[in-house]
């Protein structure tokens, strides 16, 4: 592959940003919003609550204005929540704004348990009364009150959910053991533009001084670091010269460190990473960790690259307990991956061959596409609806730089 690919806005930053519109009766305009299925689902969810959504088209298709002037229904029904775990992000804003929220327990990718107990404990600490019945969480509070809350373990959506609720709580809230992901910082930037008083986003401790109301704002979503990493890995596995543009390299530091250790030829710029042909890669171990560690959302794609590196790489998954389902599909293509508990041992280089494979989750889909680009012959990937949840026009972007990829309904052929 050769050329330039532009990175879209971050899905995982746009999701909480859209939920944040529930905190104000005034319009919130978001720019650089990717056109992916998860965000289409979020828009439908917000509209079901009475939010007015004005989505741009053509050159403005990545701009959306949301106005929650009057919330008519403080409920997130199962029909919309079942496909997307992050939809529980409406819980905190609904409760803080209206005093009531009824949200279905979530669905999403089959990558292991991602319970929302930490969301609920945090909201209870702020004074909410919470019950569960018939698959729904029901939360009530006349007005939330500031408090000190220590997350039992680091959680991105939990941090975002409780942070949003705290902006309208009475008094000061101190959140500890918070997630430090760039998406959390991006949400705090938006909330600050809306009039929230927040300090410490991006550190383990966040302080929030509650206000009585928030106003409208305009905000540009950060680039998608996972999409950027996916394209960097695709460029390396194909031995091409590819520039991944409109990204933020500091958000990718853990990945870049391992790639440079493996011998990859990279040119890191202020807002782009250029991949260049170079000597064969050597295997480098990776362990997924919370940010600023190696992102679990890049583990599957990194595994695909390591199938082509010299030696044995041990990839350890510490975030989710069921996130190696792509390994057996890579093995169908000729990879040499052995699973031992939460470790995958990847030996290479292994000649990859085209095969019929099946995607199990969003990032597994991307790993199979990456492997297929390097495989001999044709690969057909089924169940790529997972892919559409988080990547905008992936096959079109890859085709623009020489990738032999085309879509066949719910299949991708590479």
Number of C-alpha atoms within 10 A of each C-alpha: 20 18 15 17 19 16 24 24 25 25 29 22 21 26 23 26 29 23 27 26 31 33 29 22 19 18 21 26 21 22 19 20 26 25 20 16 20 25 21 13 18 23 21 15 21 27 18 18 18 18 24 18 18 14 16 13 10 6 7 12 14 19 20 20 19 26 23 23 16 15 20 13 17 23 22 26 17 15 9 17 21 15 18 18 19 22 29 24 26 29 29 32 28 29 27 29 25 19 17 24 25 24 24 25 20 22 18 19 18 13 18 12 11 17 13 19 11 20 22 22 19 25 30 20 18 24 18 24 15 17 12 13 9 7 11 18 20 19 22 21 20 14 18 25 22 22 20 13 20 17 18 12 12 19 22 19 24 27 25 25 27 27 30 30 28 33 33 27 25 17 16 19 25 19 22 19 17 26 27 22 21 23 28 23 19 22 26 25 18 23 25 16 17 23 18 23 18 21 15 16 24 19 15 15 17 21 19 25 18 23 16 12 16 22 16 20 19 14 19 18 25 24 27 26 26 24 26 27 25 24 27 25 25 29 29 26 25 21 19 18 21 24 24 25 21 19 26 20 22 15 20 20 15 18 22 20 12 17 22 13 14 19 16 21 17 20 11 16 13 11 13 20 24 18 24 18 16 14 11 15 23 19 25 20 17 22 16 19 15 16 19 16 15 21 23 22 19 22 23 26 27 24 30 28 25 32 28 26 23 18 15 20 22 20 23 21 22 14 20 14 13 13 23 24 17 24 24 17 22 26 17 16 23 17 25 22 25 15 16 9 11 15 17 21 20 29 20 21 20 19 14 22 19 21 20 13 22 20 23 22 21 23 28 31 25 27 26 25 29 26 28 30 24 23 21 15 12 16 22 20 24 19 18 22 17 23 23 18 23 24 26 19 14 17 18 13 17 23 13 15 18 12 19 15 22 16 14 11 10 12 17 19 19 25
